[in-house]
């Protein structure tokens, strides 16, 4: 094998192909989070129970299904990362009557909140 070819692979591959290869490698190296649900509306109901038993549950106006094949309520558990911040943000949104957007994943037949966006 020619050692010059190994030292200078760009002679064989045009620069734009190296750019595409680098872009693909960078893009594919990040984990992709696919959401099973994307629901928005005002928080109409809040239920609180034991921390690991779907501990904090919310319902949006209109009885919106929260995720594919899931329920019309979404939950957080006490062990979830940033749990207290999620709960505080959702309670403030309920009290102020502002719209929220919940991104959820299906766990069993229930909808687990993974991302919250609040708009006024």
N, CA, C and O atoms as a GROMACS GRO file, in nm:
protein
  480
    1UNK      N    1   0.084  -0.117   0.000
    1UNK     CA    2   0.000   0.000   0.000
    1UNK      C    3   0.089   0.124   0.000
    1UNK      O    4   0.194   0.125   0.064
    2UNK      N    5   0.049   0.224  -0.069
    2UNK     CA    6   0.125   0.347  -0.084
    2UNK      C    7   0.118   0.427   0.045
    2UNK      O    8   0.008   0.463   0.090
    3UNK      N    9   0.234   0.457   0.106
    3UNK     CA   10   0.235   0.532   0.233
    3UNK      C   11   0.190   0.676   0.214
    3UNK      O   12   0.139   0.738   0.307
    4UNK      N   13   0.209   0.729   0.093
    4UNK     CA   14   0.162   0.865   0.066
    4UNK      C   15   0.009   0.873   0.074
    4UNK      O   16  -0.046   0.972   0.120
    5UNK      N   17  -0.057   0.768   0.028
    5UNK     CA   18  -0.203   0.764   0.034
    5UNK      C   19  -0.252   0.765   0.178
    5UNK      O   20  -0.353   0.828   0.209
    6UNK      N   21  -0.182   0.694   0.267
    6UNK     CA   22  -0.220   0.689   0.408
    6UNK      C   23  -0.194   0.823   0.477
    6UNK      O   24  -0.270   0.862   0.564
    7UNK      N   25  -0.089   0.891   0.440
    7UNK     CA   26  -0.053   1.018   0.504
    7UNK      C   27  -0.144   1.131   0.460
    7UNK      O   28  -0.169   1.224   0.538
    8UNK      N   29  -0.193   1.126   0.340
    8UNK     CA   30  -0.276   1.234   0.287
    8UNK      C   31  -0.407   1.179   0.228
    8UNK      O   32  -0.423   1.177   0.106
    9UNK      N   33  -0.499   1.136   0.314
    9UNK     CA   34  -0.622   1.078   0.260
    9UNK      C   35  -0.710   1.181   0.190
    9UNK      O   36  -0.799   1.143   0.114
   10UNK      N   37  -0.688   1.310   0.215
   10UNK     CA   38  -0.771   1.412   0.151
   10UNK      C   39  -0.748   1.417   0.001
   10UNK      O   40  -0.833   1.467  -0.072
   11UNK      N   41  -0.637   1.368  -0.046
   11UNK     CA   42  -0.614   1.364  -0.191
   11UNK      C   43  -0.711   1.267  -0.257
   11UNK      O   44  -0.749   1.286  -0.373
   12UNK      N   45  -0.750   1.166  -0.185
   12UNK     CA   46  -0.840   1.068  -0.240
   12UNK      C   47  -0.987   1.109  -0.219
   12UNK      O   48  -1.072   1.080  -0.304
   13UNK      N   49  -1.016   1.175  -0.109
   13UNK     CA   50  -1.151   1.219  -0.074
   13UNK      C   51  -1.159   1.370  -0.087
   13UNK      O   52  -1.082   1.440  -0.019
   14UNK      N   53  -1.246   1.425  -0.168
   14UNK     CA   54  -1.259   1.570  -0.178
   14UNK      C   55  -1.298   1.630  -0.043
   14UNK      O   56  -1.362   1.564   0.040
   15UNK      N   57  -1.261   1.755  -0.022
   15UNK     CA   58  -1.285   1.820   0.107
   15UNK      C   59  -1.432   1.822   0.147
   15UNK      O   60  -1.464   1.805   0.264
   16UNK      N   61  -1.521   1.842   0.052
   16UNK     CA   62  -1.662   1.848   0.090
   16UNK      C   63  -1.712   1.714   0.143
   16UNK      O   64  -1.800   1.710   0.229
   17UNK      N   65  -1.656   1.602   0.094
   17UNK     CA   66  -1.694   1.472   0.148
   17UNK      C   67  -1.644   1.454   0.290
   17UNK      O   68  -1.711   1.393   0.373
   18UNK      N   69  -1.524   1.507   0.319
   18UNK     CA   70  -1.474   1.502   0.457
   18UNK      C   71  -1.565   1.586   0.547
   18UNK      O   72  -1.592   1.547   0.661
   19UNK      N   73  -1.612   1.699   0.498
   19UNK     CA   74  -1.703   1.783   0.577
   19UNK      C   75  -1.833   1.709   0.607
   19UNK      O   76  -1.883   1.714   0.719
   20UNK      N   77  -1.886   1.642   0.508
   20UNK     CA   78  -2.009   1.566   0.528
   20UNK      C   79  -1.986   1.452   0.626
   20UNK      O   80  -2.068   1.428   0.715
   21UNK      N   81  -1.874   1.381   0.611
   21UNK     CA   82  -1.843   1.271   0.702
   21UNK      C   83  -1.828   1.321   0.845
   21UNK      O   84  -1.876   1.257   0.938
   22UNK      N   85  -1.763   1.435   0.863
   22UNK     CA   86  -1.745   1.493   0.996
   22UNK      C   87  -1.880   1.536   1.054
   22UNK      O   88  -1.907   1.514   1.172
   23UNK      N   89  -1.963   1.597   0.973
   23UNK     CA   90  -2.096   1.640   1.018
   23UNK      C   91  -2.180   1.520   1.061
   23UNK      O   92  -2.245   1.524   1.165
   24UNK      N   93  -2.178   1.414   0.982
   24UNK     CA   94  -2.254   1.293   1.017
   24UNK      C   95  -2.202   1.230   1.145
   24UNK      O   96  -2.280   1.189   1.231
   25UNK      N   97  -2.071   1.221   1.157
   25UNK     CA   98  -2.013   1.161   1.278
   25UNK      C   99  -2.049   1.241   1.402
   25UNK      O  100  -2.079   1.184   1.506
   26UNK      N  101  -2.047   1.374   1.390
   26UNK     CA  102  -2.081   1.460   1.503
   26UNK      C  103  -2.229   1.448   1.537
   26UNK      O  104  -2.265   1.437   1.654
   27UNK      N  105  -2.313   1.452   1.437
   27UNK     CA  106  -2.458   1.444   1.458
   27UNK      C  107  -2.498   1.310   1.518
   27UNK      O  108  -2.579   1.306   1.610
   28UNK      N  109  -2.444   1.203   1.466
   28UNK     CA  110  -2.484   1.070   1.511
   28UNK      C  111  -2.426   1.034   1.647
   28UNK      O  112  -2.470   0.936   1.708
   29UNK      N  113  -2.328   1.110   1.696
   29UNK     CA  114  -2.269   1.077   1.825
   29UNK      C  115  -2.351   1.130   1.942
   29UNK      O  116  -2.329   1.087   2.055
   30UNK      N  117  -2.445   1.222   1.918
   30UNK     CA  118  -2.530   1.274   2.025
   30UNK      C  119  -2.652   1.184   2.042
   30UNK      O  120  -2.709   1.138   1.943
   31UNK      N  121  -2.693   1.160   2.166
   31UNK     CA  122  -2.812   1.078   2.184
   31UNK      C  123  -2.935   1.154   2.137
   31UNK      O  124  -2.946   1.275   2.158
   32UNK      N  125  -3.026   1.085   2.075
   32UNK     CA  126  -3.148   1.146   2.025
   32UNK      C  127  -3.262   1.104   2.116
   32UNK      O  128  -3.280   0.986   2.145
   33UNK      N  129  -3.339   1.203   2.161
   33UNK     CA  130  -3.451   1.174   2.250
   33UNK      C  131  -3.580   1.190   2.170
   33UNK      O  132  -3.616   1.300   2.129
   34UNK      N  133  -3.647   1.080   2.149
   34UNK     CA  134  -3.774   1.086   2.077
   34UNK      C  135  -3.887   1.091   2.180
   34UNK      O  136  -3.897   1.004   2.266
   35UNK      N  137  -3.969   1.191   2.170
   35UNK     CA  138  -4.082   1.206   2.261
   35UNK      C  139  -4.201   1.129   2.206
   35UNK      O  140  -4.229   1.133   2.087
   36UNK      N  141  -4.270   1.060   2.295
   36UNK     CA  142  -4.391   0.988   2.257
   36UNK      C  143  -4.513   1.078   2.258
   36UNK      O  144  -4.615   1.047   2.196
   37UNK      N  145  -4.504   1.190   2.327
   37UNK     CA  146  -4.616   1.280   2.335
   37UNK      C  147  -4.572   1.424   2.343
   37UNK      O  148  -4.463   1.456   2.389
   38UNK      N  149  -4.661   1.512   2.297
   38UNK     CA  150  -4.636   1.655   2.298
   38UNK      C  151  -4.774   1.719   2.315
   38UNK      O  152  -4.849   1.732   2.218
   39UNK      N  153  -4.806   1.759   2.437
   39UNK     CA  154  -4.938   1.813   2.465
   39UNK      C  155  -4.925   1.953   2.523
   39UNK      O  156  -4.830   1.982   2.595
   40UNK      N  157  -5.021   2.038   2.492
   40UNK     CA  158  -5.016   2.173   2.548
   40UNK      C  159  -5.154   2.216   2.594
   40UNK      O  160  -5.256   2.168   2.544
   41UNK      N  161  -5.156   2.309   2.689
   41UNK     CA  162  -5.279   2.363   2.743
   41UNK      C  163  -5.254   2.415   2.884
   41UNK      O  164  -5.140   2.426   2.929
   42UNK      N  165  -5.362   2.447   2.952
   42UNK     CA  166  -5.353   2.495   3.090
   42UNK      C  167  -5.365   2.375   3.184
   42UNK      O  168  -5.440   2.281   3.158
   43UNK      N  169  -5.289   2.380   3.293
   43UNK     CA  170  -5.298   2.274   3.394
   43UNK      C  171  -5.431   2.290   3.468
   43UNK      O  172  -5.455   2.394   3.530
   44UNK      N  173  -5.516   2.189   3.459
   44UNK     CA  174  -5.647   2.198   3.524
   44UNK      C  175  -5.655   2.118   3.653
   44UNK      O  176  -5.737   2.146   3.740
   45UNK      N  177  -5.570   2.017   3.665
   45UNK     CA  178  -5.576   1.931   3.782
   45UNK      C  179  -5.437   1.885   3.820
   45UNK      O  180  -5.352   1.857   3.735
   46UNK      N  181  -5.414   1.878   3.951
   46UNK     CA  182  -5.287   1.827   4.005
   46UNK      C  183  -5.321   1.723   4.110
   46UNK      O  184  -5.404   1.748   4.198
   47UNK      N  185  -5.258   1.608   4.103
   47UNK     CA  186  -5.272   1.503   4.204
   47UNK      C  187  -5.133   1.471   4.258
   47UNK      O  188  -5.035   1.465   4.185
   48UNK      N  189  -5.128   1.451   4.390
   48UNK     CA  190  -5.001   1.420   4.455
   48UNK      C  191  -5.020   1.294   4.539
   48UNK      O  192  -5.118   1.282   4.612
   49UNK      N  193  -4.926   1.202   4.527
   49UNK     CA  194  -4.931   1.077   4.603
   49UNK      C  195  -4.788   1.038   4.641
   49UNK      O  196  -4.698   1.122   4.633
   50UNK      N  197  -4.766   0.914   4.681
   50UNK     CA  198  -4.632   0.869   4.718
   50UNK      C  199  -4.531   0.895   4.608
   50UNK      O  200  -4.562   0.882   4.489
   51UNK      N  201  -4.409   0.932   4.647
   51UNK     CA  202  -4.306   0.978   4.554
   51UNK      C  203  -4.270   0.884   4.441
   51UNK      O  204  -4.230   0.930   4.335
   52UNK      N  205  -4.284   0.752   4.461
   52UNK     CA  206  -4.248   0.658   4.355
   52UNK      C  207  -4.371   0.594   4.291
   52UNK      O  208  -4.359   0.501   4.212
   53UNK      N  209  -4.490   0.645   4.325
   53UNK     CA  210  -4.615   0.593   4.273
   53UNK      C  211  -4.680   0.695   4.179
   53UNK      O  212  -4.793   0.738   4.199
   54UNK      N  213  -4.604   0.734   4.074
   54UNK     CA  214  -4.649   0.841   3.986
   54UNK      C  215  -4.684   0.962   4.073
   54UNK      O  216  -4.794   1.017   4.066
   55UNK      N  217  -4.587   1.001   4.155
   55UNK     CA  218  -4.605   1.093   4.266
   55UNK      C  219  -4.669   1.227   4.238
   55UNK      O  220  -4.746   1.276   4.320
   56UNK      N  221  -4.640   1.288   4.126
   56UNK     CA  222  -4.697   1.418   4.092
   56UNK      C  223  -4.761   1.403   3.954
   56UNK      O  224  -4.693   1.374   3.856
   57UNK      N  225  -4.892   1.424   3.947
   57UNK     CA  226  -4.965   1.403   3.823
   57UNK      C  227  -5.036   1.532   3.781
   57UNK      O  228  -5.089   1.605   3.865
   58UNK      N  229  -5.036   1.558   3.652
   58UNK     CA  230  -5.105   1.677   3.600
   58UNK      C  231  -5.198   1.637   3.486
   58UNK      O  232  -5.173   1.542   3.411
   59UNK      N  233  -5.305   1.715   3.475
   59UNK     CA  234  -5.402   1.701   3.366
   59UNK      C  235  -5.413   1.837   3.300
   59UNK      O  236  -5.419   1.939   3.368
   60UNK      N  237  -5.415   1.838   3.167
   60UNK     CA  238  -5.433   1.962   3.092
   60UNK      C  239  -5.578   1.977   3.050
   60UNK      O  240  -5.652   1.879   3.042
   61UNK      N  241  -5.618   2.100   3.022
   61UNK     CA  242  -5.756   2.125   2.980
   61UNK      C  243  -5.787   2.052   2.850
   61UNK      O  244  -5.700   2.030   2.766
   62UNK      N  245  -5.912   2.015   2.835
   62UNK     CA  246  -5.955   1.947   2.713
   62UNK      C  247  -5.936   1.796   2.716
   62UNK      O  248  -5.968   1.730   2.618
   63UNK      N  249  -5.886   1.739   2.825
   63UNK     CA  250  -5.866   1.594   2.832
   63UNK      C  251  -5.770   1.541   2.729
   63UNK      O  252  -5.789   1.431   2.677
   64UNK      N  253  -5.666   1.618   2.700
   64UNK     CA  254  -5.567   1.583   2.598
   64UNK      C  255  -5.493   1.455   2.635
   64UNK      O  256  -5.450   1.439   2.749
   65UNK      N  257  -5.479   1.364   2.539
   65UNK     CA  258  -5.397   1.245   2.562
   65UNK      C  259  -5.251   1.290   2.564
   65UNK      O  260  -5.205   1.357   2.471
   66UNK      N  261  -5.180   1.253   2.667
   66UNK     CA  262  -5.045   1.304   2.690
   66UNK      C  263  -4.935   1.234   2.610
   66UNK      O  264  -4.831   1.294   2.583
   67UNK      N  265  -4.958   1.108   2.572
   67UNK     CA  266  -4.858   1.037   2.492
   67UNK      C  267  -4.925   0.927   2.413
   67UNK      O  268  -5.040   0.891   2.440
   68UNK      N  269  -4.856   0.873   2.317
   68UNK     CA  270  -4.910   0.770   2.230
   68UNK      C  271  -4.953   0.649   2.311
   68UNK      O  272  -4.872   0.586   2.379
   69UNK      N  273  -5.080   0.616   2.303
   69UNK     CA  274  -5.131   0.500   2.375
   69UNK      C  275  -5.137   0.518   2.526
   69UNK      O  276  -5.157   0.422   2.600
   70UNK      N  277  -5.120   0.641   2.571
   70UNK     CA  278  -5.116   0.666   2.715
   70UNK      C  279  -5.242   0.728   2.769
   70UNK      O  280  -5.348   0.724   2.706
   71UNK      N  281  -5.229   0.784   2.886
   71UNK     CA  282  -5.343   0.839   2.960
   71UNK      C  283  -5.361   0.988   2.932
   71UNK      O  284  -5.285   1.048   2.856
   72UNK      N  285  -5.463   1.045   2.994
   72UNK     CA  286  -5.488   1.189   2.981
   72UNK      C  287  -5.423   1.265   3.096
   72UNK      O  288  -5.453   1.382   3.117
   73UNK      N  289  -5.335   1.200   3.168
   73UNK     CA  290  -5.256   1.266   3.271
   73UNK      C  291  -5.110   1.225   3.253
   73UNK      O  292  -5.080   1.119   3.197
   74UNK      N  293  -5.021   1.308   3.302
   74UNK     CA  294  -4.877   1.279   3.294
   74UNK      C  295  -4.818   1.289   3.433
   74UNK      O  296  -4.873   1.357   3.520
   75UNK      N  297  -4.708   1.221   3.455
   75UNK     CA  298  -4.654   1.213   3.590
   75UNK      C  299  -4.505   1.243   3.599
   75UNK      O  300  -4.431   1.240   3.501
   76UNK      N  301  -4.466   1.271   3.722
   76UNK     CA  302  -4.326   1.278   3.763
   76UNK      C  303  -4.312   1.194   3.889
   76UNK      O  304  -4.407   1.184   3.968
   77UNK      N  305  -4.196   1.135   3.909
   77UNK     CA  306  -4.166   1.066   4.034
   77UNK      C  307  -4.061   1.146   4.110
   77UNK      O  308  -3.982   1.220   4.051
   78UNK      N  309  -4.061   1.129   4.240
   78UNK     CA  310  -3.968   1.203   4.325
   78UNK      C  311  -3.822   1.179   4.287
   78UNK      O  312  -3.738   1.267   4.306
   79UNK      N  313  -3.791   1.062   4.235
   79UNK     CA  314  -3.653   1.029   4.198
   79UNK      C  315  -3.609   1.093   4.066
   79UNK      O  316  -3.492   1.084   4.030
   80UNK      N  317  -3.701   1.156   3.992
   80UNK     CA  318  -3.667   1.219   3.864
   80UNK      C  319  -3.571   1.335   3.886
   80UNK      O  320  -3.582   1.411   3.983
   81UNK      N  321  -3.477   1.348   3.794
   81UNK     CA  322  -3.385   1.460   3.798
   81UNK      C  323  -3.463   1.591   3.787
   81UNK      O  324  -3.553   1.603   3.703
   82UNK      N  325  -3.430   1.687   3.870
   82UNK     CA  326  -3.492   1.820   3.868
   82UNK      C  327  -3.640   1.818   3.908
   82UNK      O  328  -3.716   1.907   3.871
   83UNK      N  329  -3.680   1.717   3.984
   83UNK     CA  330  -3.820   1.697   4.024
   83UNK      C  331  -3.880   1.822   4.088
   83UNK      O  332  -3.989   1.864   4.049
   84UNK      N  333  -3.812   1.880   4.184
   84UNK     CA  334  -3.867   1.995   4.256
   84UNK      C  335  -3.889   2.115   4.163
   84UNK      O  336  -3.986   2.189   4.179
   85UNK      N  337  -3.801   2.133   4.068
   85UNK     CA  338  -3.816   2.244   3.973
   85UNK      C  339  -3.935   2.221   3.880
   85UNK      O  340  -4.012   2.313   3.854
   86UNK      N  341  -3.950   2.098   3.831
   86UNK     CA  342  -4.067   2.064   3.748
   86UNK      C  343  -4.195   2.093   3.825
   86UNK      O  344  -4.285   2.159   3.774
   87UNK      N  345  -4.203   2.043   3.948
   87UNK     CA  346  -4.324   2.059   4.029
   87UNK      C  347  -4.353   2.206   4.053
   87UNK      O  348  -4.467   2.251   4.037
   88UNK      N  349  -4.250   2.282   4.091
   88UNK     CA  350  -4.270   2.426   4.116
   88UNK      C  351  -4.318   2.498   3.990
   88UNK      O  352  -4.410   2.579   3.997
   89UNK      N  353  -4.258   2.469   3.878
   89UNK     CA  354  -4.296   2.535   3.753
   89UNK      C  355  -4.440   2.501   3.714
   89UNK      O  356  -4.515   2.589   3.672
   90UNK      N  357  -4.478   2.376   3.729
   90UNK     CA  358  -4.614   2.336   3.693
   90UNK      C  359  -4.717   2.394   3.789
   90UNK      O  360  -4.827   2.431   3.747
   91UNK      N  361  -4.684   2.404   3.917
   91UNK     CA  362  -4.777   2.464   4.013
   91UNK      C  363  -4.794   2.613   3.988
   91UNK      O  364  -4.906   2.665   3.996
   92UNK      N  365  -4.686   2.682   3.958
   92UNK     CA  366  -4.695   2.825   3.925
   92UNK      C  367  -4.779   2.845   3.799
   92UNK      O  368  -4.861   2.936   3.792
   93UNK      N  369  -4.758   2.759   3.699
   93UNK     CA  370  -4.836   2.768   3.575
   93UNK      C  371  -4.984   2.747   3.603
   93UNK      O  372  -5.069   2.813   3.543
   94UNK      N  373  -5.016   2.655   3.693
   94UNK     CA  374  -5.157   2.631   3.727
   94UNK      C  375  -5.217   2.753   3.796
   94UNK      O  376  -5.325   2.798   3.760
   95UNK      N  377  -5.145   2.806   3.895
   95UNK     CA  378  -5.196   2.921   3.970
   95UNK      C  379  -5.214   3.042   3.879
   95UNK      O  380  -5.313   3.114   3.891
   96UNK      N  381  -5.120   3.064   3.789
   96UNK     CA  382  -5.127   3.181   3.701
   96UNK      C  383  -5.212   3.158   3.577
   96UNK      O  384  -5.242   3.252   3.504
   97UNK      N  385  -5.250   3.035   3.552
   97UNK     CA  386  -5.336   3.005   3.438
   97UNK      C  387  -5.269   3.022   3.303
   97UNK      O  388  -5.335   3.056   3.206
   98UNK      N  389  -5.138   2.997   3.297
   98UNK     CA  390  -5.067   3.009   3.169
   98UNK      C  391  -5.055   2.872   3.101
   98UNK      O  392  -5.064   2.768   3.167
   99UNK      N  393  -5.035   2.874   2.971
   99UNK     CA  394  -5.020   2.750   2.894
   99UNK      C  395  -4.886   2.685   2.920
   99UNK      O  396  -4.784   2.752   2.939
  100UNK      N  397  -4.887   2.553   2.921
  100UNK     CA  398  -4.765   2.475   2.929
  100UNK      C  399  -4.762   2.378   2.812
  100UNK      O  400  -4.866   2.343   2.756
  101UNK      N  401  -4.644   2.336   2.777
  101UNK     CA  402  -4.626   2.230   2.676
  101UNK      C  403  -4.545   2.121   2.746
  101UNK      O  404  -4.436   2.146   2.798
  102UNK      N  405  -4.601   2.000   2.746
  102UNK     CA  406  -4.537   1.886   2.809
  102UNK      C  407  -4.490   1.787   2.703
  102UNK      O  408  -4.567   1.749   2.615
  103UNK      N  409  -4.367   1.747   2.712
  103UNK     CA  410  -4.311   1.645   2.626
  103UNK      C  411  -4.295   1.520   2.713
  103UNK      O  412  -4.232   1.526   2.818
  104UNK      N  413  -4.352   1.409   2.668
  104UNK     CA  414  -4.357   1.290   2.752
  104UNK      C  415  -4.308   1.166   2.678
  104UNK      O  416  -4.303   1.162   2.555
  105UNK      N  417  -4.272   1.066   2.757
  105UNK     CA  418  -4.240   0.934   2.704
  105UNK      C  419  -4.337   0.834   2.767
  105UNK      O  420  -4.382   0.852   2.880
  106UNK      N  421  -4.367   0.730   2.694
  106UNK     CA  422  -4.459   0.628   2.743
  106UNK      C  423  -4.382   0.528   2.830
  106UNK      O  424  -4.280   0.473   2.788
  107UNK      N  425  -4.433   0.506   2.949
  107UNK     CA  426  -4.378   0.403   3.038
  107UNK      C  427  -4.494   0.315   3.081
  107UNK      O  428  -4.578   0.356   3.161
  108UNK      N  429  -4.496   0.194   3.028
  108UNK     CA  430  -4.614   0.108   3.045
  108UNK      C  431  -4.725   0.171   2.964
  108UNK      O  432  -4.711   0.187   2.842
  109UNK      N  433  -4.833   0.206   3.027
  109UNK     CA  434  -4.939   0.279   2.956
  109UNK      C  435  -4.957   0.418   3.016
  109UNK      O  436  -5.063   0.479   3.003
  110UNK      N  437  -4.852   0.468   3.081
  110UNK     CA  438  -4.856   0.599   3.144
  110UNK      C  439  -4.756   0.693   3.078
  110UNK      O  440  -4.662   0.650   3.012
  111UNK      N  441  -4.777   0.823   3.098
  111UNK     CA  442  -4.698   0.925   3.031
  111UNK      C  443  -4.606   0.995   3.131
  111UNK      O  444  -4.652   1.063   3.223
  112UNK      N  445  -4.475   0.979   3.113
  112UNK     CA  446  -4.374   1.034   3.203
  112UNK      C  447  -4.323   1.166   3.146
  112UNK      O  448  -4.274   1.172   3.034
  113UNK      N  449  -4.335   1.272   3.224
  113UNK     CA  450  -4.291   1.404   3.180
  113UNK      C  451  -4.139   1.407   3.173
  113UNK      O  452  -4.069   1.368   3.267
  114UNK      N  453  -4.089   1.454   3.059
  114UNK     CA  454  -3.944   1.463   3.041
  114UNK      C  455  -3.897   1.604   3.012
  114UNK      O  456  -3.778   1.633   3.023
  115UNK      N  457  -3.991   1.693   2.974
  115UNK     CA  458  -3.953   1.829   2.937
  115UNK      C  459  -4.078   1.916   2.951
  115UNK      O  460  -4.187   1.876   2.910
  116UNK      N  461  -4.061   2.035   3.010
  116UNK     CA  462  -4.172   2.126   3.030
  116UNK      C  463  -4.135   2.260   2.971
  116UNK      O  464  -4.024   2.310   2.994
  117UNK      N  465  -4.228   2.319   2.895
  117UNK     CA  466  -4.209   2.453   2.842
  117UNK      C  467  -4.331   2.535   2.883
  117UNK      O  468  -4.445   2.492   2.865
  118UNK      N  469  -4.305   2.654   2.938
  118UNK     CA  470  -4.414   2.739   2.985
  118UNK      C  471  -4.412   2.868   2.905
  118UNK      O  472  -4.308   2.934   2.895
  119UNK      N  473  -4.527   2.902   2.848
  119UNK     CA  474  -4.539   3.026   2.769
  119UNK      C  475  -4.652   3.110   2.825
  119UNK      O  476  -4.745   3.058   2.886
  120UNK      N  477  -4.643   3.238   2.805
  120UNK     CA  478  -4.748   3.326   2.854
  120UNK      C  479  -4.836   3.375   2.744
  120UNK      O  480  -4.930   3.451   2.768
   0.00000   0.00000   0.00000
